[in-house]
Amino acid sequence: MDFLEEPIPGVGTYDDFNTIDWVREKSRDRDRHREITNKSKESTWALIHSVSDAFSGWLLMLLIGLFSGSLAGLIDISAHWMTDLKEGICTGGFWFNHEHCCWNSEHVTFEDRDKCPEWNSWSQLIINTDQGAFAYIVNYFMYVLWALLFAFLAVSLVKVFAPYACGSGIPEIKTILSGFIIRGYLGKWTLVIKTITLVLAVSSGLSLGKEGPLVHVACCCGNILCHCFNKYRKNEAKRREVLSAAAAAGVSVAFGAPIGGVLFSLEEVSYYFPLKTLWRSFFAALVAAFTLRSINPFGNSRLVLFYVEFHTPWHLFELVPFIVLGIFGGLWGALFIRTNIAWCRKRKTTQLGKYPVIEVLIVTAITAILAFPNEYTRMSTSELISELFNDCGLLDSSKLCDYENHFNTSKGGELPDRPAGVGVYSAMWQLTLTLILKIVITIFTFGMKIPSGLFIPSMAVGAIAGRLLGVGMEQLAYYHHDWGIFNSWCSQGADCITPGLYAMVGAAACLGGVTRMTVSLVVIMFELTGGLEYIVPLMAAAMTSKWVADALGREGIYDAHIRLNGYPFLEAKEEFAHKTLAMDVMKPRRNDPLLTVLTQDSMTVEDIETIISETTYSGFPVVVSRESQRLVGFVLRRDLIISVENARKKQDGVVSTSIIYFTEHSPPMPPYTPPTLKLRNILDLSPFTVTDLTPMEIVVDIFRKLGLRQCLVTHNGRLLGIITKKDVLKHIAQMANQDPDSILFN
């Protein structure tokens, strides 16, 4: 018996920082499925195995949903408690945050629901008073100290235990879902450290969100749970289907938007998304949202902190300010991407990148020192967005709702447009300063060596701009209701303008400008607010922001970071319009050395080992002979190394002079010659080939749609060269007048 007829451990797997072969992985899964289906007709046990194999995907989705929802609930509760810890502590139970502490109090009124004897600020605990300049300085000092402590712990844990836990994780997840392998990026250590440091980073008060990193956390859960099922553990393509569903579950728990999560996975992160994955993603997102709702982390029976309901319909004229917000969102998105990428490039290419702890502490100190004096920067960004989205009612005590009471109480809880009071004008100035701080500080925060999401800071910038515009429109309608633009639909004392709606539209516009999301963004926003009637304003703002941002730069923030990091990612949305041919891109070029090939029946073990040691190629074409150059197949470097090493250990008599055969039958050998080595079973007999005159437009399309890692170029059946995914990426960069050598994993 030839031992090589049995599968060899390690053959068919991939090295780190390599691209998977989608075609081979899908073919292996089809063979496995066909074998299980055929066996299921033979016995009851085989039938049960077949049913359990079919059900395993749904079971895996259930587990991913449960784990993602539970971790998201834990992160939300912990972050809420630790954020409040910067300002004080609950003497009735240190584990209560400010809100829960005062809920349990018997000495609290509705108007002063944030003030209760059980909640003590740090100045009350240290110097027994909450009044005066010294008390303010004590509270200020403790706020900055806690922020620095949380940030220091976060960056230290990331640096020491899991370097992959930094950032939002979405650029890397997009790259992994396209077929690239980054070992450890979705591992258990990354999951543990990312969960802990995400809470610390959010609590430090930095201008970042937890929504993007929650996608990374959910994908880590999906990857770890895949190891419990053979079907997914042994097949990289099947595992990526699971990771697409996990990404949907991550967005589902981040925003409480299951449908938006599925659409986000489809529109933004997934490379291969069959119909079966769509259903499973929806199921995983649903289970995750249900789990989070059961935990009820915000205590409001909602999945998100800033759930709102607006009661006033919008008017057609208001599309004009909504489009203005869309233009602002597009301009902010393009500006943010350019400046953030420039800063991140500086971090990578200068000494700055060697001191991540110092950088994080400096940015945290600046953020905390500037944030404390302003109540809108001091509160967590999620609470700020909740405040800005809020539709003012009779019982609201916020400064944003401090209007002069010229209203008719017969309207119930809703308030008509009315003149702004002192509190509103004060809030407008504070919000303007908050907007400037958020715009500037987010540029330097995103990309540091801590978990940092971009959804919430982007939404905050848009929500502030929207609220400012909304209040301006409201006051314009009140004082000039007789103008032609208002008199047909807005009478004095009527409830015409909803500033909270403008904040929501602004948030969508800025998030769209940064990420270039459209459909999934609109769905996430209406799932957040429960307002189906506001889809048209959201669509108008999202599309305007995308058009404006695209006019100033084609890439969204995640694609820009993928290119900055040099990941081999082939963007499916971009068109290739250049008239080049396969022969212009293939290796070897005209003056290069000949292509390294293996022959099917004339090379020894020593010849193969020499080629492997002298080259770094990830695979080799196999030809009939060097003279004919007729193509037989393609063999991967890793499979070749493992097979030869295995043969030397286990097959008697294999020596350096043993001949390697890639043919089905080896010819009879003369006596006393060393035994031959048959490696046909590791040979890909149907490698993808194109002719030398194939337009590159078609080649690029083939690479995108089939997920190829390489493609062989022939002329009349003779092998001429090879085109790899990196060659395609370098060619695209060259055609766009960019540096082609930047397309390498670094």
TISE-759919 format. One record per residue (C-alpha): residue in three letters; y, x, z. Coordinates in steps of 0.001 Angstrom, whole numbers, plus 500000, padded with zeros to 6 digits. Layout:
ALAYXZ;...
END
This chain:
MET500000500000500000;ASP503488501247499139;PHE505490501074502377;LEU508699500473500396;GLU507483497016499406;GLU508337496020502982;PRO512017495471503863;ILE513649498566505348;PRO515917498062508390;GLY519545498611507394;VAL519104498070503648;GLY521479495347502448;THR524031495997505214;TYR527488497512504771;ASP529477500420506167;ASP532710499884508083;PHE535845499458505908;ASN533751498440502892;THR533773495254500839;ILE530739492964500793;ASP528961492013497588;TRP529524488235497476;VAL527191487719494503;ARG524297489524496213;GLU524870487750499553;LYS524931484301497913;SER521809485154495927;ARG519979486266499093;ASP520927483026500835;ARG519666480948497915;ASP516343482842497979;ARG516028482314501738;HIS516818478592501416;ARG514344478179498531;GLU511602479869500562;ILE512214477615503611;THR512256474476501417;ASN508963475423499714;LYS507269476212503037;SER508445472929504613;LYS505885471039502491;GLU502981473099503893;SER503008472224507622;THR504787470190510299;TRP506026473344512042;ALA507559474599508778;LEU509219471183508299;ILE510723471367511831;HIS511962474906511042;SER513556473609507836;VAL515339470769509690;SER516548473120512463;ASP517833475565509816;ALA519833472776508159;PHE521164471565511547;SER522063475055512834;GLY525405475042510971;TRP526557471875512736;LEU525343473155516113;LEU527306476368515540;MET530452474346514702;LEU530006472329517920;LEU529772475528519998;ILE532810477079518257;GLY534847473929518939;LEU533827473858522634;PHE534522477564523205;SER537841477566521275;GLY539124474449523059;SER538112475796526483;LEU539760479197525916;ALA542932477557524541;GLY543137475327527643;LEU542661478349529912;ILE545373480300528040;ASP547829477363528146;ILE547396476737531889;SER547562480456532787;ALA550616481122530590;HIS552474478131532045;TRP551811479311535622;MET552691482967534957;THR555894482069533065;ASP557115480130536127;LEU556047483003538410;LYS559023485006537087;GLU561406482515538715;GLY559625481639541936;ILE556426480535543653;CYS554993477347545111;THR554533477585548890;GLY552299474497548820;GLY549787476451546718;PHE550606479614544765;TRP548326478488541911;PHE550665475581541035;ASN553335476078538368;HIS556833474674538956;GLU556134471254537449;HIS552820470657539236;CYS554282471952542500;CYS557020469306542452;TRP554652466558541224;ASN552799466766544533;SER556017466761546569;GLU557088463685548544;HIS560713464891548786;VAL561736464696545148;THR563719462152543103;PHE563436461470539379;GLU566890462919538655;ASP566124466140540587;ARG562457466354539634;ASP562710470142539197;LYS564015470665542731;CYS561628470292545644;PRO561304472113548996;GLU557791473341548097;TRP559113475420545152;ASN560974478541546302;SER562885480912544068;TRP562489484638544783;SER565936484774546404;GLN564898482016548846;LEU561786483981549785;ILE563546487372550050;ILE567010486566551467;ASN566562482909552553;THR569246481481550282;ASP569572480279546716;GLN573370480299546628;GLY575878483061545867;ALA576141486145543690;PHE573581488202545653;ALA570930485478545303;TYR571611485394541543;ILE571177489196541329;VAL567871489017543286;ASN566526486309540961;TYR567755488274537917;PHE566070491475539148;MET562743489704539916;TYR562777487980536506;VAL563162491311534667;LEU560632493031536961;TRP557911490409536371;ALA558587490472532603;LEU558177494283532530;LEU555011494108534653;PHE553374491516532387;ALA554352493429529218;PHE553133496760530673;LEU549747495264531620;ALA549401493667528168;VAL550160496802526141;SER548075499047528454;LEU544981496823528203;VAL545309496667524411;LYS545800500429524081;VAL542913501404526392;PHE540249498755525776;ALA540802496948522452;PRO543341498338519929;TYR542374495521517556;ALA543709492881520014;CYS547337493499518999;GLY549429491471516550;SER548715487947515379;GLY545421488838513682;ILE545947486506510712;PRO546555489290508086;GLU543296491006509151;ILE541386487691509242;LYS542584486931505684;THR541292490368504638;ILE537952489908506447;LEU537488486456504862;SER538063488036501434;GLY534948490173502063;PHE536285493295503784;ILE534470494624506857;ILE536410495760509949;ARG533763496280512632;GLY534847495358516140;TYR537822493304514988;LEU536030490073515910;GLY533901491562518710;LYS533469490550522340;TRP535812493226523750;THR538551492129521371;LEU538018488504522461;VAL538195489284526202;ILE541231491582525971;LYS543085489346523483;THR542632486307525748;ILE543953488156528828;THR546789490010527087;LEU547897486910525158;VAL548625485174528479;LEU550489488270529729;ALA552503488681526503;VAL553584485025526388;SER554447485058530117;SER556611488177529724;GLY559195486062527885;LEU559082488102524665;SER560000486293521457;LEU556429485595520373;GLY553953482719520346;LYS550306482221521149;GLU549497480028518117;GLY548700482801515579;PRO546591484837518049;LEU544635481648518925;VAL543281481759515337;HIS542047485314516046;VAL540526484170519377;ALA538707481269517660;CYS537398483593514900;CYS536103486018517585;CYS534237483063519158;GLY532804482157515733;ASN531709485725514969;ILE530038486226518377;LEU528233482853518186;CYS526986483719514658;HIS524698486320516274;CYS522694483484517882;PHE521576482246514439;ASN519546484385512006;LYS520952482517509012;TYR524488483716509801;ARG523745487011511532;LYS522028488499508483;ASN524321487175505753;GLU527936488301505521;ALA528972485577503031;LYS527550482775505237;ARG529312484285508250;ARG532637484079506417;GLU532122480347505866;VAL531800480024509658;LEU534933482127510218;SER536901479828507864;ALA535889476871510058;ALA536744478848513218;ALA540251479533511846;ALA540677475761511413;ALA539588475233515035;GLY542126477878516152;VAL545066476071514523;SER543702472752515789;VAL543982473882519431;ALA547222475807518824;PHE549114472737517598;GLY546853469814518470;ALA546520469243514714;PRO542859469040513541;ILE543667467985509943;GLY546498470532509734;GLY544048473194510962;VAL541590472470508147;LEU544383472541505567;PHE545789475783507063;SER542382477439506709;LEU542099476192503118;GLU545674477014502053;GLU546484480157503982;VAL543515482214505209;SER540266481353503398;TYR539065483186500298;TYR535903481169499625;PHE535997477539500789;PRO533157475311499443;LEU533060471567500136;LYS530397472010502829;THR532769474316504734;LEU535508471662504502;TRP533370469104506393;ARG532210471640508957;SER535760472925509493;PHE536895469380510166;PHE534075468885512686;ALA534851472189514481;ALA538597471369514566;LEU537842467880515914;VAL535550469180518702;ALA538102471882519621;ALA540951469339519814;PHE538783466929521856;THR537838469729524290;LEU541493470725524756;ARG542470467056525234;SER539784466752527950;ILE541207469794529777;ASN544743468299529432;PRO546582471626530045;PHE550096470142529863;GLY549389467153532087;ASN550925464743529552;SER547695463516527894;ARG548865465282524720;LEU547476468296522885;VAL550860470033522631;LEU553820470679524865;PHE556383469330522391;TYR554955465975521334;VAL557832463580520509;GLU558278460116519042;PHE561412459191517111;HIS562423455527516882;THR565137455581514216;PRO564422455603510464;TRP566148458256508358;HIS568588457429505556;LEU568489458671501961;PHE571818460532502354;GLU570282462636505146;LEU568134464410502538;VAL571225466559501822;PRO571382468147505328;PHE567556468365505330;ILE567700470386502088;VAL570467472543503646;LEU568036473258506499;GLY565395474108503863;ILE567795476629502274;PHE568498478135505727;GLY564731478362506398;GLY564123480136503083;LEU566967482613503658;TRP565815483311507238;GLY562190483747506046;ALA563123486247503326;LEU565496488137505663;PHE562919488267508453;ILE560106489534506184;ARG562242492319504693;THR563654493546507998;ASN560377493223509943;ILE558381495086507262;ALA561052497817507124;TRP560856498201510931;CYS557015498179510928;ARG556989500803508156;LYS559346502935510253;ARG556962502481513205;LYS554011503670511087;THR555739506665509503;THR557769508081512423;GLN557189509234515997;LEU557924505690517210;GLY554338504621516476;LYS552985507195518954;TYR554674505526521940;PRO553629501850521881;VAL553953501393525669;ILE557547502668525769;GLU558492500534522740;VAL557073497357524330;LEU558804498054527664;ILE562186498714526003;VAL562014495519523894;THR560856493518526950;ALA563680494908529114;ILE566328494096526476;THR564859490593525946;ALA564676489806529684;ILE568174491183530486;LEU569769489167527664;ALA567622486061528292;PHE568188485398532002;PRO571897484362531952;ASN571259481693529276;GLU569046478789530379;TYR567786478223526804;THR566542481801526416;ARG565223481934529979;MET562815479018529488;SER559596479591527508;THR559973479154523739;SER557583476182523700;GLU559693474401526342;LEU562837475213524338;ILE561337473613521209;SER560289470589523296;GLU563880470257524558;LEU565326470564521035;PHE562909468010519543;ASN563709465554522341;ASP565239462213521325;CYS567803461534524087;GLY567083458454526217;LEU568853456781529142;LEU566918458776531759;ASP567353462236530207;SER569186464712532428;SER569333467535529870;LYS572719469017528907;LEU571859468184525291;CYS571952464506526295;ASP575255464671528172;TYR577128462110526057;GLU580035459945527170;ASN578509456566527929;HIS580033454425525181;PHE576932452403524535;ASN575476448952524779;THR572710448861527384;SER571109445873525649;LYS569456448383523292;GLY566976449308526004;GLY565950452960526259;GLU567505454018522958;LEU571052455339522744;PRO573443454850519833;ASP575579457635518375;ARG578356458387520849;PRO580961461088521588;ALA579594464324522970;GLY580396465183526563;VAL581154468553528172;GLY577426469300528600;VAL576700468923524869;TYR579544471302523895;SER578371473814526506;ALA574796473496525206;MET575989474082521606;TRP577564477428522582;GLN574487478482524524;LEU572210477463521630;THR574322479467519161;LEU573877482587521335;THR570148481773521660;LEU569855481515517866;ILE571436484962517363;LEU569196486546520028;LYS566010484946518610;ILE566834485989515037;VAL567431489626516019;ILE564827490208518733;THR561908488579516817;ILE562291491207514069;PHE561493493985516555;THR558874492047518556;PHE556440491004515803;GLY554078493875515035;MET554207495620518428;LYS550936496664520112;ILE550513493380521979;PRO549223489960520834;SER552170488327519084;GLY552284485141517048;LEU555094484170514720;PHE554736480377514524;ILE556647479538517726;PRO559587482019517334;SER560078480843513705;MET559986477205514764;ALA562461477958517583;VAL564976479519515153;GLY564707476493512851;ALA564795473966515690;ILE568006475497517119;ALA569695475491513696;GLY568472471927513112;ARG569704470658516486;LEU573134472234515934;LEU573390470573512507;GLY572015467283513887;VAL574619467079516664;GLY577331467995514135;MET576177465176511805;GLU575991462762514745;GLN579568463486515811;LEU580756463279512195;ALA579122459843511863;TYR580702458676515140;TYR584268459781514432;HIS584236459076510676;HIS581938456062510330;ASP584382454592507795;TRP583785457455505304;GLY582042456432502104;ILE578908458432502948;PHE578478456592506274;ASN579975453083506014;SER577143451593503952;TRP574460452367506554;CYS576108453531509775;SER578443451223511738;GLN580208452278514945;GLY577914452125517948;ALA574793452107515760;ASP571907454520516289;CYS572195456348512907;ILE571525460071513400;THR568624461551515388;PRO569447465220516262;GLY565834465784517380;LEU564627464951513867;TYR566954467608512427;ALA565456470102514898;MET561953469186513721;VAL562878469524510029;GLY564602472862510740;ALA561494474130512554;ALA559328473234509551;ALA561794474872507138;CYS561894478203509009;LEU558133478326509541;GLY557645477569505824;GLY560143480281504838;VAL558257482929506836;THR554631481929506069;ARG555107480103502689;MET552861477280503905;THR553547473855502343;VAL550897471118502588;SER549321472337505845;LEU552789472843507382;VAL553884469252506683;VAL550599467865508047;ILE550824470046511197;MET554397468850511805;PHE553626465144511471;GLU550500465530513638;LEU552751467218516222;THR555251464391516268;GLY553194461343515305;GLY555916460367512803;LEU554404459455509422;GLU557729458054508176;TYR559295461544508370;ILE556934463134505830;VAL559541463025503013;PRO562236464961504996;LEU559578467494506045;MET558332467867502458;ALA561883468279501130;ALA562685470991503695;ALA559306472799503311;MET559481472911499507;THR563154473977499475;SER562489476785501961;LYS559506477998499893;TRP561495477982496625;VAL564453479820498183;ALA562220482371499950;ASP560093482915496799;ALA563255483534494784;LEU564130486388497166;GLY560596487816497553;ARG557165486561496509;GLU555183487533499609;GLY554791485614502859;ILE554779487549506133;TYR550962487813506283;ASP550634489099502698;ALA553449491585503342;HIS551610492946506411;ILE548344493137504440;ARG550102495284501828;LEU551855497372504493;ASN548506498165506154;GLY546913498939502795;TYR544032496446503099;PRO542111495867499850;PHE543069492202499473;LEU543306490556496051;GLU545836487715496343;ALA544530484579494617;LYS547988482984494177;GLU549583485724492054;GLU549188485740488260;PHE548414488870486231;ALA550452488693483021;HIS550152492245481583;LYS548370493019478290;THR546126495864479449;LEU542379496255478769;ALA539396497206480935;MET539278500652479289;ASP542839501343480571;VAL541792500879484200;MET538168502091484370;LYS537084505430485796;PRO536544508047484424;ARG539748508353482391;ARG539944510406479218;ASN540368513847480850;ASP538327513139484016;PRO534844514546484720;LEU531916512401483527;LEU530782509368485523;THR528225510188488253;VAL525016508331487335;LEU521360508308488384;THR518510508232485875;GLN515658505778486281;ASP512688508184486251;SER513701511871486142;MET515575512676489379;THR514097514299492471;VAL514878513525496112;GLU516839516799496240;ASP518959515790493199;ILE519827512461494832;GLU520662514090498185;THR522925516613496427;ILE524815513822494635;ILE525212511901497922;SER526529514978499788;GLU528973515956497007;THR530480512499496374;THR531992509674498429;TYR531305506803496005;SER529955503578497533;GLY527387503126494745;PHE525916504621491570;PRO525003503143488164;VAL521369503782487106;VAL520767504562483409;VAL517666505115481238;SER518612508758480593;ARG521730510903480418;GLU521441511023476628;SER521152507276475990;GLN523432506076478888;ARG521780502620478567;LEU522426500688481764;VAL519473499710483997;GLY521199498604487209;PHE523347499600490174;VAL522341501009493578;LEU524493501126496715;ARG525026504476498442;ARG524136503103501906;ASP520851501578500662;LEU519958504848498893;ILE520603507012502006;ILE518624504687504302;SER515673504438501868;VAL515396508206501292;GLU515690508987505031;ASN513102506316505815;ALA510710507715503181;ARG511002511267504541;LYS510105510002508029;LYS507362507492507224;GLN505792508282503835;ASP503330511152503841;GLY503984513997501428;VAL507523513098500349;VAL509414516359499829;SER512560517510498053;THR510697517820494718;SER509302514238494858;ILE510490512242491854;ILE512342508962492482;TYR511497506016490214;PHE513676502938489721;THR511135501526487232;GLU508503498859487939;HIS505531501161487258;SER505482504922487689;PRO503410506894485101;PRO500193508672486254;MET501070512037487779;PRO499115515314487386;PRO497040516341490428;TYR498629518320493297;THR502132516957492555;PRO504027515485495528;PRO503902511688495894;THR506616509736494062;LEU509197507504495681;LYS509670503988494230;LEU513099502505494927;ARG513190499615492466;ASN513509497055495281;ILE516969498375496286;LEU518208498335492675;ASP520577495559491581;LEU519149494700488161;SER522006492378487203;PRO525252494231487979;PHE528346492540486604;THR529476494143483351;VAL532393493723480936;THR533074495401477610;ASP535758498054477253;LEU537988495646475253;THR537988492850477872;PRO541612491969478815;MET542476492947482398;GLU543762489408482943;ILE540157488190482677;VAL538792491112484738;VAL541256490356487592;ASP540235486676487466;ILE536554487643487652;PHE537187489891490677;ARG539059487069492443;LYS536663484232491724;LEU533366486081492224;GLY534578488390494996;LEU533257491481493181;ARG533446494951494717;GLN532847496733491412;CYS532291495946487735;LEU530661498240485137;VAL532249498775481699;THR529980499077478638;HIS530328499468474883;ASN527409498211472760;GLY525156498434475830;ARG526135502028476667;LEU527736502675480057;LEU531325503916479756;GLY532799503593483255;ILE533345501550486400;ILE536189499412487789;THR536308498921491580;LYS538378496416493581;LYS540703499253494637;ASP541181500252490980;VAL542272496666490221;LEU544685496642493184;LYS546142500026492192;HIS546608498822488608;ILE548397495634489799;ALA550674497769492025;GLN551364500148489118;MET552264497243486824;ALA554689495979489506;ASN556320499460489722;GLN554925500072493210;ASP553149503102494629;PRO549458502700493599;ASP548296505132496311;SER549360502656499026;ILE546251500576498232;LEU543944502293500707;PHE542846501254504173;ASN544968503261506593;
END
